[in-house]
């Protein structure tokens, strides 16, 4: 076997400079046995929006599209999300800058999906397919009869993901003899899949699913964006 144990994968990741993926996998291996949605302690310190997530073109493209389309004020967000998620009644101004990524995620009004790109890299190792969420951060609300005019001065972006190995998914082909990995079958490398990690958890009594929260990226809207909810 060219991969002696799946516990060697974080080392292979580090050999390829996939440091975020390695850190998150180490956390999973060391955690108590727990399965989504019964998560163990979340990770809130590994992933950085500017220094990691948005350095990848596929994530940067989704972020730019979210910005250009102002998805925080899309028709669906205004009709279905804002009225139930954001407490528009009772505010004249709001400032959520002191809230954590976990708390802001509870207030998110839309999101953009990021795919897996081509081949293995640190973003795929850390997150696979994931979403970037956007939440209101600062602004004003003025009642207009039965509706409210919202003026957004700034918004918050964050990544929230579940780090787990549920379901059926191929995770590439790995070798610890030469620290190589491939998304496609490659002679001399062993196939790894989600089941490999579930089986390891059953055998070893460790392996904890957890939620991952990036830091918060704040974007000031210039000019501010106004809409009626």
C-alpha atoms as an extended CHARMM CRD file, in Angstrom:
* protein
*
       229  EXT
         1         1  UNK       CA              0.0000000000        0.0000000000        0.0000000000  PROA      1               0.0000000000
         2         2  UNK       CA              1.4140000000        3.3640000000       -0.9630000000  PROA      2               0.0000000000
         3         3  UNK       CA             -0.7300000000        5.0800000000        1.6940000000  PROA      3               0.0000000000
         4         4  UNK       CA              0.0560000000        3.3300000000        4.9490000000  PROA      4               0.0000000000
         5         5  UNK       CA             -2.7260000000        5.1190000000        6.8710000000  PROA      5               0.0000000000
         6         6  UNK       CA             -5.1710000000        7.9410000000        6.2410000000  PROA      6               0.0000000000
         7         7  UNK       CA             -3.5840000000        9.6650000000        9.2580000000  PROA      7               0.0000000000
         8         8  UNK       CA             -0.6320000000       10.3190000000        6.9140000000  PROA      8               0.0000000000
         9         9  UNK       CA             -2.7620000000       12.5930000000        4.7230000000  PROA      9               0.0000000000
        10        10  UNK       CA             -2.1860000000       15.7920000000        6.7730000000  PROA      10              0.0000000000
        11        11  UNK       CA              1.5590000000       15.2400000000        6.3470000000  PROA      11              0.0000000000
        12        12  UNK       CA              1.1220000000       14.8450000000        2.5950000000  PROA      12              0.0000000000
        13        13  UNK       CA             -0.9140000000       18.0520000000        2.5850000000  PROA      13              0.0000000000
        14        14  UNK       CA              1.8500000000       19.9190000000        4.4120000000  PROA      14              0.0000000000
        15        15  UNK       CA              4.4280000000       18.5970000000        1.9560000000  PROA      15              0.0000000000
        16        16  UNK       CA              2.3100000000       20.2420000000       -0.7470000000  PROA      16              0.0000000000
        17        17  UNK       CA              1.8500000000       23.4700000000        1.2880000000  PROA      17              0.0000000000
        18        18  UNK       CA             -1.8460000000       22.7610000000        1.8730000000  PROA      18              0.0000000000
        19        19  UNK       CA             -1.5750000000       24.0050000000        5.4310000000  PROA      19              0.0000000000
        20        20  UNK       CA             -5.2110000000       24.8870000000        6.0770000000  PROA      20              0.0000000000
        21        21  UNK       CA             -6.4660000000       21.5210000000        4.8780000000  PROA      21              0.0000000000
        22        22  UNK       CA             -3.8660000000       19.8020000000        7.0700000000  PROA      22              0.0000000000
        23        23  UNK       CA             -4.8400000000       21.8270000000       10.1550000000  PROA      23              0.0000000000
        24        24  UNK       CA             -8.5320000000       21.0380000000        9.7980000000  PROA      24              0.0000000000
        25        25  UNK       CA             -7.9100000000       17.3410000000        9.2060000000  PROA      25              0.0000000000
        26        26  UNK       CA             -5.6260000000       17.1640000000       12.2440000000  PROA      26              0.0000000000
        27        27  UNK       CA             -8.4630000000       18.6490000000       14.2880000000  PROA      27              0.0000000000
        28        28  UNK       CA            -10.8440000000       15.9810000000       13.0010000000  PROA      28              0.0000000000
        29        29  UNK       CA             -8.4470000000       13.1400000000       13.8250000000  PROA      29              0.0000000000
        30        30  UNK       CA             -7.8280000000       14.4260000000       17.3530000000  PROA      30              0.0000000000
        31        31  UNK       CA            -11.4550000000       15.1570000000       18.2140000000  PROA      31              0.0000000000
        32        32  UNK       CA            -13.8470000000       12.9370000000       20.1590000000  PROA      32              0.0000000000
        33        33  UNK       CA            -16.0060000000       10.6490000000       18.0030000000  PROA      33              0.0000000000
        34        34  UNK       CA            -18.9190000000       12.7820000000       16.8640000000  PROA      34              0.0000000000
        35        35  UNK       CA            -21.0390000000       12.8550000000       13.7450000000  PROA      35              0.0000000000
        36        36  UNK       CA            -22.8810000000       15.7170000000       12.0550000000  PROA      36              0.0000000000
        37        37  UNK       CA            -25.1420000000       17.2820000000       13.2800000000  PROA      37              0.0000000000
        38        38  UNK       CA            -23.8140000000       16.4120000000       16.7590000000  PROA      38              0.0000000000
        39        39  UNK       CA            -20.6810000000       18.4650000000       16.2220000000  PROA      39              0.0000000000
        40        40  UNK       CA            -17.6850000000       18.8070000000       18.4740000000  PROA      40              0.0000000000
        41        41  UNK       CA            -16.0690000000       22.2420000000       19.1090000000  PROA      41              0.0000000000
        42        42  UNK       CA            -16.1150000000       24.4890000000       16.0120000000  PROA      42              0.0000000000
        43        43  UNK       CA            -12.9890000000       25.8430000000       14.3550000000  PROA      43              0.0000000000
        44        44  UNK       CA            -13.0400000000       29.6510000000       14.2740000000  PROA      44              0.0000000000
        45        45  UNK       CA             -9.3720000000       30.5130000000       13.7570000000  PROA      45              0.0000000000
        46        46  UNK       CA             -7.9530000000       28.5930000000       10.7950000000  PROA      46              0.0000000000
        47        47  UNK       CA             -9.6380000000       30.1190000000        7.7420000000  PROA      47              0.0000000000
        48        48  UNK       CA             -9.0170000000       33.7460000000        6.7310000000  PROA      48              0.0000000000
        49        49  UNK       CA            -11.0890000000       35.3930000000        4.0010000000  PROA      49              0.0000000000
        50        50  UNK       CA             -8.4600000000       37.7370000000        2.5550000000  PROA      50              0.0000000000
        51        51  UNK       CA             -5.3330000000       35.7410000000        3.3220000000  PROA      51              0.0000000000
        52        52  UNK       CA             -6.6780000000       32.3720000000        2.1790000000  PROA      52              0.0000000000
        53        53  UNK       CA            -10.1770000000       31.9510000000        0.7170000000  PROA      53              0.0000000000
        54        54  UNK       CA            -10.0960000000       34.9130000000       -1.6630000000  PROA      54              0.0000000000
        55        55  UNK       CA             -6.6000000000       34.1410000000       -2.9210000000  PROA      55              0.0000000000
        56        56  UNK       CA             -8.1810000000       31.4060000000       -5.0750000000  PROA      56              0.0000000000
        57        57  UNK       CA             -9.6750000000       32.5370000000       -8.3800000000  PROA      57              0.0000000000
        58        58  UNK       CA            -12.8500000000       30.4480000000       -8.0940000000  PROA      58              0.0000000000
        59        59  UNK       CA            -13.6910000000       31.9480000000       -4.6980000000  PROA      59              0.0000000000
        60        60  UNK       CA            -12.6710000000       35.4410000000       -5.8050000000  PROA      60              0.0000000000
        61        61  UNK       CA            -14.9850000000       35.1360000000       -8.8260000000  PROA      61              0.0000000000
        62        62  UNK       CA            -17.9770000000       34.1370000000       -6.6920000000  PROA      62              0.0000000000
        63        63  UNK       CA            -17.2680000000       36.9620000000       -4.2580000000  PROA      63              0.0000000000
        64        64  UNK       CA            -17.0600000000       39.5090000000       -7.0920000000  PROA      64              0.0000000000
        65        65  UNK       CA            -20.3410000000       38.2170000000       -8.5340000000  PROA      65              0.0000000000
        66        66  UNK       CA            -22.0400000000       38.5400000000       -5.1330000000  PROA      66              0.0000000000
        67        67  UNK       CA            -20.7980000000       42.1060000000       -4.9250000000  PROA      67              0.0000000000
        68        68  UNK       CA            -21.8010000000       43.1360000000       -8.4310000000  PROA      68              0.0000000000
        69        69  UNK       CA            -25.2850000000       41.6230000000       -8.1350000000  PROA      69              0.0000000000
        70        70  UNK       CA            -25.8320000000       43.0640000000       -4.6370000000  PROA      70              0.0000000000
        71        71  UNK       CA            -27.2990000000       39.7330000000       -3.6280000000  PROA      71              0.0000000000
        72        72  UNK       CA            -28.1030000000       41.0310000000       -0.1350000000  PROA      72              0.0000000000
        73        73  UNK       CA            -30.9820000000       42.9160000000       -1.7840000000  PROA      73              0.0000000000
        74        74  UNK       CA            -32.0790000000       40.3210000000       -4.3520000000  PROA      74              0.0000000000
        75        75  UNK       CA            -35.8190000000       39.8100000000       -4.8130000000  PROA      75              0.0000000000
        76        76  UNK       CA            -35.6920000000       36.5100000000       -2.9210000000  PROA      76              0.0000000000
        77        77  UNK       CA            -33.6940000000       37.9920000000       -0.0440000000  PROA      77              0.0000000000
        78        78  UNK       CA            -36.0890000000       40.9150000000        0.3000000000  PROA      78              0.0000000000
        79        79  UNK       CA            -39.2700000000       38.8420000000        0.0780000000  PROA      79              0.0000000000
        80        80  UNK       CA            -38.3050000000       35.7080000000        1.9810000000  PROA      80              0.0000000000
        81        81  UNK       CA            -35.2240000000       36.2600000000        4.1300000000  PROA      81              0.0000000000
        82        82  UNK       CA            -35.0420000000       39.8080000000        5.4180000000  PROA      82              0.0000000000
        83        83  UNK       CA            -38.5530000000       39.8730000000        6.9540000000  PROA      83              0.0000000000
        84        84  UNK       CA            -37.9400000000       36.6970000000        8.9760000000  PROA      84              0.0000000000
        85        85  UNK       CA            -34.2190000000       36.8550000000        9.7460000000  PROA      85              0.0000000000
        86        86  UNK       CA            -33.4690000000       40.5220000000       10.3470000000  PROA      86              0.0000000000
        87        87  UNK       CA            -35.3820000000       42.2940000000       13.1400000000  PROA      87              0.0000000000
        88        88  UNK       CA            -36.3250000000       45.3160000000       11.0110000000  PROA      88              0.0000000000
        89        89  UNK       CA            -39.0420000000       46.3780000000       13.4250000000  PROA      89              0.0000000000
        90        90  UNK       CA            -37.5730000000       48.0200000000       16.5070000000  PROA      90              0.0000000000
        91        91  UNK       CA            -34.4110000000       49.4050000000       14.8920000000  PROA      91              0.0000000000
        92        92  UNK       CA            -33.6690000000       52.8620000000       13.5860000000  PROA      92              0.0000000000
        93        93  UNK       CA            -29.9880000000       52.0610000000       13.1310000000  PROA      93              0.0000000000
        94        94  UNK       CA            -28.1650000000       48.7760000000       13.4620000000  PROA      94              0.0000000000
        95        95  UNK       CA            -24.5380000000       47.8670000000       13.9820000000  PROA      95              0.0000000000
        96        96  UNK       CA            -23.5940000000       44.1960000000       14.1160000000  PROA      96              0.0000000000
        97        97  UNK       CA            -19.8250000000       44.7070000000       13.9270000000  PROA      97              0.0000000000
        98        98  UNK       CA            -19.3050000000       43.2370000000       17.3980000000  PROA      98              0.0000000000
        99        99  UNK       CA            -20.9160000000       39.9500000000       16.4190000000  PROA      99              0.0000000000
       100       100  UNK       CA            -18.8600000000       36.8340000000       15.7020000000  PROA      100             0.0000000000
       101       101  UNK       CA            -18.9700000000       34.9180000000       12.4320000000  PROA      101             0.0000000000
       102       102  UNK       CA            -21.2500000000       32.3800000000       14.1230000000  PROA      102             0.0000000000
       103       103  UNK       CA            -23.6850000000       35.1070000000       15.1460000000  PROA      103             0.0000000000
       104       104  UNK       CA            -23.5310000000       36.8590000000       11.7810000000  PROA      104             0.0000000000
       105       105  UNK       CA            -24.2420000000       33.5910000000       10.0080000000  PROA      105             0.0000000000
       106       106  UNK       CA            -27.5740000000       33.5100000000       11.8370000000  PROA      106             0.0000000000
       107       107  UNK       CA            -28.3120000000       36.8770000000       10.1720000000  PROA      107             0.0000000000
       108       108  UNK       CA            -27.1350000000       36.0150000000        6.6520000000  PROA      108             0.0000000000
       109       109  UNK       CA            -29.4990000000       36.9870000000        3.8520000000  PROA      109             0.0000000000
       110       110  UNK       CA            -27.8750000000       35.2520000000        0.8740000000  PROA      110             0.0000000000
       111       111  UNK       CA            -24.9000000000       33.1720000000       -0.2400000000  PROA      111             0.0000000000
       112       112  UNK       CA            -22.7770000000       32.1820000000       -3.2200000000  PROA      112             0.0000000000
       113       113  UNK       CA            -21.6220000000       28.6310000000       -3.9660000000  PROA      113             0.0000000000
       114       114  UNK       CA            -17.9760000000       27.8750000000       -4.7290000000  PROA      114             0.0000000000
       115       115  UNK       CA            -17.1310000000       24.7430000000       -6.7280000000  PROA      115             0.0000000000
       116       116  UNK       CA            -14.1180000000       22.4730000000       -6.5290000000  PROA      116             0.0000000000
       117       117  UNK       CA            -12.0320000000       23.8780000000       -9.3750000000  PROA      117             0.0000000000
       118       118  UNK       CA             -9.5410000000       21.6670000000      -11.1930000000  PROA      118             0.0000000000
       119       119  UNK       CA             -7.3240000000       19.2660000000       -9.2940000000  PROA      119             0.0000000000
       120       120  UNK       CA             -6.3830000000       19.2360000000       -5.6440000000  PROA      120             0.0000000000
       121       121  UNK       CA             -5.3150000000       22.3800000000       -3.8100000000  PROA      121             0.0000000000
       122       122  UNK       CA             -5.4670000000       23.7690000000       -0.2860000000  PROA      122             0.0000000000
       123       123  UNK       CA             -8.9380000000       25.2770000000       -0.7420000000  PROA      123             0.0000000000
       124       124  UNK       CA            -10.3490000000       21.9300000000       -1.8420000000  PROA      124             0.0000000000
       125       125  UNK       CA             -8.4610000000       20.1240000000        0.9320000000  PROA      125             0.0000000000
       126       126  UNK       CA             -9.8950000000       22.4800000000        3.5440000000  PROA      126             0.0000000000
       127       127  UNK       CA            -13.4520000000       23.0080000000        2.3200000000  PROA      127             0.0000000000
       128       128  UNK       CA            -14.3570000000       21.0310000000       -0.7870000000  PROA      128             0.0000000000
       129       129  UNK       CA            -17.5340000000       22.6040000000       -2.1590000000  PROA      129             0.0000000000
       130       130  UNK       CA            -18.6100000000       25.4530000000        0.1080000000  PROA      130             0.0000000000
       131       131  UNK       CA            -20.5470000000       28.7030000000        0.3040000000  PROA      131             0.0000000000
       132       132  UNK       CA            -19.6780000000       32.3120000000        1.0350000000  PROA      132             0.0000000000
       133       133  UNK       CA            -22.4120000000       33.9630000000        3.1020000000  PROA      133             0.0000000000
       134       134  UNK       CA            -23.3160000000       37.6480000000        3.2700000000  PROA      134             0.0000000000
       135       135  UNK       CA            -24.9900000000       39.3790000000        6.2090000000  PROA      135             0.0000000000
       136       136  UNK       CA            -25.9710000000       43.0020000000        6.8850000000  PROA      136             0.0000000000
       137       137  UNK       CA            -23.4890000000       44.7670000000        9.1390000000  PROA      137             0.0000000000
       138       138  UNK       CA            -24.3680000000       48.4500000000        9.5940000000  PROA      138             0.0000000000
       139       139  UNK       CA            -27.2010000000       50.6290000000        8.3750000000  PROA      139             0.0000000000
       140       140  UNK       CA            -30.4820000000       52.3810000000        9.0840000000  PROA      140             0.0000000000
       141       141  UNK       CA            -34.1420000000       51.3940000000        8.9840000000  PROA      141             0.0000000000
       142       142  UNK       CA            -37.0590000000       53.7750000000        8.4740000000  PROA      142             0.0000000000
       143       143  UNK       CA            -40.6330000000       52.5780000000        8.8140000000  PROA      143             0.0000000000
       144       144  UNK       CA            -42.8540000000       53.3430000000        5.8390000000  PROA      144             0.0000000000
       145       145  UNK       CA            -46.3310000000       52.1920000000        6.8020000000  PROA      145             0.0000000000
       146       146  UNK       CA            -46.3900000000       48.4010000000        6.7590000000  PROA      146             0.0000000000
       147       147  UNK       CA            -42.9130000000       48.2480000000        5.1910000000  PROA      147             0.0000000000
       148       148  UNK       CA            -39.4170000000       49.3580000000        6.0920000000  PROA      148             0.0000000000
       149       149  UNK       CA            -36.8010000000       51.1930000000        4.0550000000  PROA      149             0.0000000000
       150       150  UNK       CA            -33.4050000000       49.6590000000        4.7420000000  PROA      150             0.0000000000
       151       151  UNK       CA            -30.1980000000       51.5100000000        3.9720000000  PROA      151             0.0000000000
       152       152  UNK       CA            -27.1300000000       49.2940000000        4.1580000000  PROA      152             0.0000000000
       153       153  UNK       CA            -23.8070000000       50.9830000000        4.8290000000  PROA      153             0.0000000000
       154       154  UNK       CA            -21.7160000000       47.8230000000        5.0740000000  PROA      154             0.0000000000
       155       155  UNK       CA            -22.0310000000       44.0580000000        4.7650000000  PROA      155             0.0000000000
       156       156  UNK       CA            -20.1190000000       41.0950000000        6.1630000000  PROA      156             0.0000000000
       157       157  UNK       CA            -18.8580000000       38.0680000000        4.2530000000  PROA      157             0.0000000000
       158       158  UNK       CA            -17.8410000000       34.7700000000        5.8060000000  PROA      158             0.0000000000
       159       159  UNK       CA            -17.4080000000       31.0890000000        5.0340000000  PROA      159             0.0000000000
       160       160  UNK       CA            -19.3350000000       28.5940000000        7.1220000000  PROA      160             0.0000000000
       161       161  UNK       CA            -18.9570000000       24.8980000000        6.4120000000  PROA      161             0.0000000000
       162       162  UNK       CA            -19.4050000000       21.4810000000        7.9430000000  PROA      162             0.0000000000
       163       163  UNK       CA            -16.2170000000       19.4390000000        8.2350000000  PROA      163             0.0000000000
       164       164  UNK       CA            -17.5180000000       15.9060000000        8.0820000000  PROA      164             0.0000000000
       165       165  UNK       CA            -17.2700000000       12.6930000000        6.1030000000  PROA      165             0.0000000000
       166       166  UNK       CA            -20.9230000000       11.7990000000        5.7190000000  PROA      166             0.0000000000
       167       167  UNK       CA            -22.2770000000       10.3570000000        2.4940000000  PROA      167             0.0000000000
       168       168  UNK       CA            -20.3800000000        8.8330000000       -0.4020000000  PROA      168             0.0000000000
       169       169  UNK       CA            -17.5610000000       10.9170000000       -1.8570000000  PROA      169             0.0000000000
       170       170  UNK       CA            -14.1950000000       10.1570000000       -3.4230000000  PROA      170             0.0000000000
       171       171  UNK       CA            -11.3840000000       12.1550000000       -1.8200000000  PROA      171             0.0000000000
       172       172  UNK       CA             -8.6230000000       11.4920000000       -4.3110000000  PROA      172             0.0000000000
       173       173  UNK       CA             -5.6420000000        9.1850000000       -4.5960000000  PROA      173             0.0000000000
       174       174  UNK       CA             -2.8030000000        9.5040000000       -2.0960000000  PROA      174             0.0000000000
       175       175  UNK       CA              0.6910000000        8.1990000000       -1.4350000000  PROA      175             0.0000000000
       176       176  UNK       CA              2.8590000000        8.8370000000        1.5990000000  PROA      176             0.0000000000
       177       177  UNK       CA              5.8750000000        7.2250000000       -0.0870000000  PROA      177             0.0000000000
       178       178  UNK       CA              6.3880000000       10.2950000000       -2.2710000000  PROA      178             0.0000000000
       179       179  UNK       CA              3.8740000000       12.7710000000       -0.7220000000  PROA      179             0.0000000000
       180       180  UNK       CA              1.7370000000       12.9880000000       -3.8590000000  PROA      180             0.0000000000
       181       181  UNK       CA             -2.0120000000       13.2710000000       -4.3360000000  PROA      181             0.0000000000
       182       182  UNK       CA             -4.3070000000       13.3790000000       -7.3280000000  PROA      182             0.0000000000
       183       183  UNK       CA             -8.0050000000       13.8970000000       -7.9170000000  PROA      183             0.0000000000
       184       184  UNK       CA             -7.8660000000       11.2410000000      -10.6490000000  PROA      184             0.0000000000
       185       185  UNK       CA             -6.7110000000        7.5950000000      -10.4730000000  PROA      185             0.0000000000
       186       186  UNK       CA             -2.9440000000        7.4420000000      -10.5150000000  PROA      186             0.0000000000
       187       187  UNK       CA             -0.8070000000        4.3010000000      -10.4500000000  PROA      187             0.0000000000
       188       188  UNK       CA              0.8270000000        3.6930000000       -7.0820000000  PROA      188             0.0000000000
       189       189  UNK       CA             -1.6140000000        5.8240000000       -5.1070000000  PROA      189             0.0000000000
       190       190  UNK       CA             -4.4740000000        4.5940000000       -2.9630000000  PROA      190             0.0000000000
       191       191  UNK       CA             -8.0540000000        5.7280000000       -3.2560000000  PROA      191             0.0000000000
       192       192  UNK       CA             -9.4810000000        7.5100000000       -0.2180000000  PROA      192             0.0000000000
       193       193  UNK       CA            -13.1890000000        8.1790000000        0.2950000000  PROA      193             0.0000000000
       194       194  UNK       CA            -15.4920000000        9.4290000000        3.0270000000  PROA      194             0.0000000000
       195       195  UNK       CA            -16.0570000000        5.8720000000        4.2280000000  PROA      195             0.0000000000
       196       196  UNK       CA            -12.3130000000        5.5720000000        4.9240000000  PROA      196             0.0000000000
       197       197  UNK       CA            -12.6490000000        8.2000000000        7.6530000000  PROA      197             0.0000000000
       198       198  UNK       CA            -15.8560000000        6.7910000000        9.1050000000  PROA      198             0.0000000000
       199       199  UNK       CA            -14.2480000000        3.3650000000        9.3310000000  PROA      199             0.0000000000
       200       200  UNK       CA            -11.1770000000        4.8760000000       11.0080000000  PROA      200             0.0000000000
       201       201  UNK       CA            -13.4270000000        6.6130000000       13.5630000000  PROA      201             0.0000000000
       202       202  UNK       CA            -15.2280000000        3.3660000000       14.3750000000  PROA      202             0.0000000000
       203       203  UNK       CA            -11.9340000000        1.5050000000       14.8320000000  PROA      203             0.0000000000
       204       204  UNK       CA            -10.0370000000        4.1640000000       16.7920000000  PROA      204             0.0000000000
       205       205  UNK       CA            -12.6990000000        5.9070000000       18.8700000000  PROA      205             0.0000000000
       206       206  UNK       CA            -11.6770000000        9.3650000000       17.6180000000  PROA      206             0.0000000000
       207       207  UNK       CA            -12.6760000000       11.5600000000       14.7070000000  PROA      207             0.0000000000
       208       208  UNK       CA            -15.0040000000       14.4490000000       15.3900000000  PROA      208             0.0000000000
       209       209  UNK       CA            -17.1330000000       16.2970000000       12.8490000000  PROA      209             0.0000000000
       210       210  UNK       CA            -17.1470000000       20.0480000000       13.4520000000  PROA      210             0.0000000000
       211       211  UNK       CA            -18.2580000000       23.3070000000       11.9140000000  PROA      211             0.0000000000
       212       212  UNK       CA            -15.7600000000       25.7120000000       10.3660000000  PROA      212             0.0000000000
       213       213  UNK       CA            -16.1330000000       29.4970000000       10.4960000000  PROA      213             0.0000000000
       214       214  UNK       CA            -13.7930000000       31.8620000000        8.6940000000  PROA      214             0.0000000000
       215       215  UNK       CA            -13.0430000000       35.3230000000        9.9450000000  PROA      215             0.0000000000
       216       216  UNK       CA            -15.3620000000       38.1450000000        8.8300000000  PROA      216             0.0000000000
       217       217  UNK       CA            -14.6130000000       40.2720000000        5.7780000000  PROA      217             0.0000000000
       218       218  UNK       CA            -16.2210000000       43.6960000000        6.0540000000  PROA      218             0.0000000000
       219       219  UNK       CA            -17.1300000000       45.6050000000        2.8910000000  PROA      219             0.0000000000
       220       220  UNK       CA            -18.2820000000       49.2290000000        3.0060000000  PROA      220             0.0000000000
       221       221  UNK       CA            -20.9050000000       50.0190000000        0.3640000000  PROA      221             0.0000000000
       222       222  UNK       CA            -20.1370000000       53.2180000000       -1.5150000000  PROA      222             0.0000000000
       223       223  UNK       CA            -22.7290000000       54.4780000000       -2.1170000000  PROA      223             0.0000000000
       224       224  UNK       CA            -24.9340000000       52.7920000000        0.5040000000  PROA      224             0.0000000000
       225       225  UNK       CA            -27.6270000000       50.4910000000       -0.8690000000  PROA      225             0.0000000000
       226       226  UNK       CA            -31.2830000000       51.2070000000       -0.0790000000  PROA      226             0.0000000000
       227       227  UNK       CA            -34.3340000000       48.9920000000       -0.6130000000  PROA      227             0.0000000000
       228       228  UNK       CA            -37.7820000000       48.3760000000        0.8590000000  PROA      228             0.0000000000
       229       229  UNK       CA            -38.6080000000       45.2680000000        2.8800000000  PROA      229             0.0000000000
